[in-house]
Amino acid sequence: MMKHPESFEPAFNRSGMVAERVRKLRKLMEQKKVDGILLRRRRNFSWLTVGGDNHILQTSEWGVVDLLIFTDRLIGLTTKMEEKPFS
């Protein structure tokens, strides 16, 4: 008998994994005594967001969103054209 799709367990908890990675970056900030970390490369965005996509051109290592991590907040910086709410 096949399970209803809503009863499937997610393969991983993306929001929990992102929170853990942000926690690790904040611990690194504390160790290095810095106020923030700026992630600009596509691969860094993808790592932090557990596979998120951040590009327009495949040939560029730079993403369309920069992530700025502070001890109390995480900010996404982009152009107005690329802006869309996080879900």
ROSE-4610 file (N, C-alpha, C; in Angstrom, 1 decimal, always signed):
// ROSE-4610
residu = [M/M/M/M/M/M/K/K/K/H/H/H/P/P/P/E/E/E/S/S/S/F/F/F/E/E/E/P/P/P/A/A/A/F/F/F/N/N/N/R/R/R/S/S/S/G/G/G/M/M/M/V/V/V/A/A/A/E/E/E/R/R/R/V/V/V/R/R/R/K/K/K/L/L/L/R/R/R/K/K/K/L/L/L/M/M/M/E/E/E/Q/Q/Q/K/K/K/K/K/K/V/V/V/D/D/D/G/G/G/I/I/I/L/L/L/L/L/L/R/R/R/R/R/R/R/R/R/R/R/R/N/N/N/F/F/F/S/S/S/W/W/W/L/L/L/T/T/T/V/V/V/G/G/G/G/G/G/D/D/D/N/N/N/H/H/H/I/I/I/L/L/L/Q/Q/Q/T/T/T/S/S/S/E/E/E/W/W/W/G/G/G/V/V/V/V/V/V/D/D/D/L/L/L/L/L/L/I/I/I/F/F/F/T/T/T/D/D/D/R/R/R/L/L/L/I/I/I/G/G/G/L/L/L/T/T/T/T/T/T/K/K/K/M/M/M/E/E/E/E/E/E/K/K/K/P/P/P/F/F/F/S/S/S]
num = [1/1/1/2/2/2/3/3/3/4/4/4/5/5/5/6/6/6/7/7/7/8/8/8/9/9/9/10/10/10/11/11/11/12/12/12/13/13/13/14/14/14/15/15/15/16/16/16/17/17/17/18/18/18/19/19/19/20/20/20/21/21/21/22/22/22/23/23/23/24/24/24/25/25/25/26/26/26/27/27/27/28/28/28/29/29/29/30/30/30/31/31/31/32/32/32/33/33/33/34/34/34/35/35/35/36/36/36/37/37/37/38/38/38/39/39/39/40/40/40/41/41/41/42/42/42/43/43/43/44/44/44/45/45/45/46/46/46/47/47/47/48/48/48/49/49/49/50/50/50/51/51/51/52/52/52/53/53/53/54/54/54/55/55/55/56/56/56/57/57/57/58/58/58/59/59/59/60/60/60/61/61/61/62/62/62/63/63/63/64/64/64/65/65/65/66/66/66/67/67/67/68/68/68/69/69/69/70/70/70/71/71/71/72/72/72/73/73/73/74/74/74/75/75/75/76/76/76/77/77/77/78/78/78/79/79/79/80/80/80/81/81/81/82/82/82/83/83/83/84/84/84/85/85/85/86/86/86/87/87/87]
x = [+0.8/+0.0/+0.9/+0.6/+1.4/+0.9/+1.9/+1.6/+1.1/+0.2/-0.2/+1.0/+1.3/+2.5/+2.7/+1.6/+1.7/+2.3/+2.3/+2.7/+4.2/+4.9/+6.3/+7.1/+8.1/+9.0/+10.0/+10.3/+11.3/+12.6/+13.4/+14.7/+15.7/+15.5/+16.3/+15.6/+16.0/+15.4/+16.2/+15.8/+16.6/+16.7/+15.7/+15.8/+16.7/+16.6/+17.5/+18.9/+19.2/+20.6/+21.1/+20.3/+20.7/+21.0/+20.1/+20.3/+21.6/+22.0/+23.2/+24.4/+24.3/+25.5/+25.7/+24.6/+24.7/+25.3/+24.9/+25.5/+27.0/+27.4/+28.9/+29.6/+29.0/+29.6/+29.7/+28.7/+28.7/+29.8/+29.9/+31.0/+32.4/+32.6/+33.8/+34.0/+32.9/+33.0/+33.5/+33.0/+33.4/+34.9/+35.3/+36.7/+37.6/+37.3/+38.1/+37.9/+37.0/+36.7/+36.4/+35.4/+34.9/+33.4/+33.0/+31.6/+30.6/+31.1/+30.2/+31.0/+30.3/+30.9/+30.0/+30.7/+30.0/+30.3/+29.2/+29.3/+28.8/+29.7/+29.4/+29.4/+30.1/+30.2/+29.0/+28.7/+27.6/+27.7/+28.9/+29.1/+28.9/+29.2/+29.0/+27.5/+26.8/+25.4/+24.7/+25.1/+24.6/+24.9/+26.1/+26.4/+25.5/+25.4/+24.7/+23.2/+22.6/+21.2/+20.9/+21.8/+21.7/+21.2/+21.9/+21.6/+20.8/+20.7/+20.0/+20.7/+20.0/+20.5/+20.6/+21.7/+22.1/+22.8/+22.3/+23.0/+22.1/+22.7/+22.1/+22.9/+24.2/+25.2/+25.9/+25.9/+26.6/+28.1/+28.6/+30.1/+30.7/+29.8/+30.3/+30.3/+31.4/+31.4/+30.6/+30.2/+29.5/+28.0/+27.3/+25.9/+25.2/+23.8/+23.1/+22.6/+22.9/+22.6/+23.8/+24.2/+25.3/+24.6/+25.2/+24.6/+25.6/+25.0/+25.8/+25.3/+26.2/+25.8/+26.4/+25.6/+25.9/+25.6/+25.9/+25.6/+24.1/+23.4/+21.9/+21.0/+21.6/+20.7/+21.5/+20.7/+21.3/+20.6/+21.4/+20.8/+21.2/+20.2/+20.4/+20.5/+21.6/+21.7/+21.6/+20.8/+20.6/+20.1/+19.9/+19.3/+17.8/+17.1/+15.7/+15.1/+15.7/+15.3/+15.3/+16.2/+16.3/+15.6/+15.1/+14.5/+13.2/+13.1/+11.9/+11.9/+10.8/+10.8/+11.2/+11.9/+12.3/+11.0/+11.0/+9.8/+10.3]
y = [-1.2/+0.0/+1.2/+2.2/+3.4/+4.5/+5.2/+6.2/+7.5/+8.2/+9.5/+10.5/+11.3/+12.1/+13.0/+13.5/+14.4/+13.6/+12.3/+11.5/+11.2/+11.5/+11.2/+12.2/+11.6/+12.4/+13.1/+14.4/+15.1/+14.4/+14.4/+13.7/+14.4/+15.7/+16.5/+17.7/+18.3/+19.5/+20.7/+21.3/+22.4/+23.5/+24.0/+25.2/+24.9/+23.6/+23.3/+23.2/+22.8/+22.7/+24.1/+25.0/+26.4/+27.0/+26.9/+27.4/+26.9/+25.7/+25.1/+25.7/+25.9/+26.5/+28.0/+28.7/+30.1/+30.1/+29.2/+29.1/+28.8/+28.0/+27.7/+29.0/+29.7/+30.9/+32.0/+32.0/+33.0/+32.6/+31.3/+30.8/+31.2/+31.1/+31.5/+33.0/+33.8/+35.2/+35.6/+34.8/+35.1/+34.7/+33.6/+33.2/+34.1/+34.6/+35.6/+37.0/+37.2/+38.6/+39.6/+39.1/+40.0/+40.3/+41.4/+41.8/+41.1/+40.6/+40.0/+39.2/+38.5/+37.7/+38.0/+38.3/+38.5/+37.3/+36.7/+35.6/+36.1/+36.0/+36.6/+35.5/+34.4/+33.4/+32.5/+32.0/+31.1/+29.9/+29.3/+28.1/+28.3/+29.5/+29.8/+29.9/+30.6/+30.7/+29.4/+28.5/+27.2/+26.4/+26.5/+25.8/+26.2/+27.5/+28.1/+27.7/+27.8/+27.5/+26.1/+25.2/+23.8/+23.5/+24.0/+23.8/+24.9/+26.0/+27.2/+27.6/+28.2/+28.6/+30.2/+30.7/+32.1/+32.6/+32.4/+32.8/+33.2/+34.0/+34.3/+33.7/+34.0/+33.4/+32.2/+31.1/+29.9/+30.1/+31.0/+31.1/+32.0/+32.7/+33.5/+32.9/+33.1/+32.5/+33.4/+34.6/+35.5/+35.4/+35.4/+35.3/+36.6/+36.5/+37.8/+38.2/+37.4/+37.8/+37.6/+38.6/+38.5/+38.3/+37.5/+37.3/+37.9/+38.7/+39.4/+38.8/+38.1/+37.5/+38.3/+38.7/+39.4/+38.4/+38.8/+38.0/+37.9/+38.9/+39.0/+38.9/+38.9/+38.9/+38.5/+38.1/+37.6/+38.5/+39.2/+40.1/+39.6/+39.6/+39.3/+40.6/+40.8/+42.1/+41.7/+42.4/+42.2/+43.4/+43.4/+44.5/+44.4/+45.4/+45.5/+44.5/+44.3/+43.4/+42.0/+41.6/+40.2/+39.9/+41.0/+40.8/+40.0/+39.0/+38.3/+37.8/+37.7/+37.3/+35.9/+35.6/+34.3/+33.5/+32.2/+31.5/+30.3]
z = [+0.0/+0.0/+0.0/-0.8/-1.0/+0.0/+0.7/+1.6/+0.8/+1.5/+0.9/+1.0/-0.1/-0.1/+1.1/+1.7/+2.9/+4.1/+4.1/+5.2/+5.1/+4.0/+3.9/+4.8/+5.4/+6.2/+5.2/+5.5/+4.6/+4.7/+3.6/+3.6/+4.6/+4.8/+5.7/+6.1/+7.2/+7.8/+7.3/+6.2/+5.6/+6.5/+7.2/+8.0/+9.2/+9.8/+10.9/+10.4/+9.2/+8.7/+8.5/+7.9/+7.7/+9.1/+10.1/+11.4/+12.0/+11.8/+12.4/+11.7/+10.4/+9.6/+10.0/+10.2/+10.7/+12.1/+12.9/+14.3/+14.2/+13.3/+13.1/+12.7/+11.7/+11.3/+12.4/+13.2/+14.3/+15.4/+15.6/+16.5/+15.9/+14.6/+14.0/+14.1/+14.0/+14.1/+15.5/+16.5/+17.9/+18.1/+17.5/+17.7/+17.0/+15.8/+15.1/+15.5/+16.4/+16.9/+15.7/+14.9/+13.8/+14.0/+13.4/+13.6/+12.6/+11.5/+10.5/+9.5/+8.7/+7.5/+6.3/+5.2/+3.9/+3.0/+2.6/+1.6/+0.2/-0.8/-2.1/-3.2/-3.0/-4.0/-4.0/-5.2/-5.4/-4.6/-4.5/-3.7/-2.2/-1.7/-0.3/+0.0/-0.9/-0.8/-0.8/-1.7/-1.9/-0.6/+0.0/+1.2/+2.3/+2.5/+3.7/+3.5/+2.3/+2.1/+1.8/+1.9/+1.7/+0.3/-0.7/-2.1/-2.8/-2.2/-2.8/-4.1/-5.0/-6.3/-6.2/-6.7/-6.6/-7.8/-9.0/-10.2/-11.3/-12.2/-13.5/-14.6/-14.5/-15.4/-14.8/-15.5/-15.1/-15.0/-15.8/-15.9/-14.8/-14.0/-12.9/-11.6/-10.8/-9.4/-8.5/-8.9/-8.0/-8.2/-7.1/-7.1/-7.2/-7.3/-7.4/-6.0/-5.0/-3.6/-2.8/-2.1/-1.1/+0.3/+1.1/+2.4/+3.5/+4.3/+5.4/+6.7/+7.4/+8.7/+9.8/+10.8/+12.0/+13.2/+14.4/+15.5/+15.8/+15.4/+15.7/+14.4/+13.2/+12.0/+10.8/+9.8/+8.5/+7.5/+6.6/+5.6/+4.2/+3.3/+1.9/+1.2/+0.4/-0.4/-1.9/-2.6/-4.0/-4.7/-6.0/-6.7/-6.6/-6.9/-6.9/-7.9/-9.0/-10.0/-9.6/-8.7/-8.3/-6.9/-6.3/-5.0/-5.1/-4.1/-3.9/-2.5/-1.9/-0.4/-0.3/+0.9/+1.3/+1.7/+1.3/+1.8/+2.6]
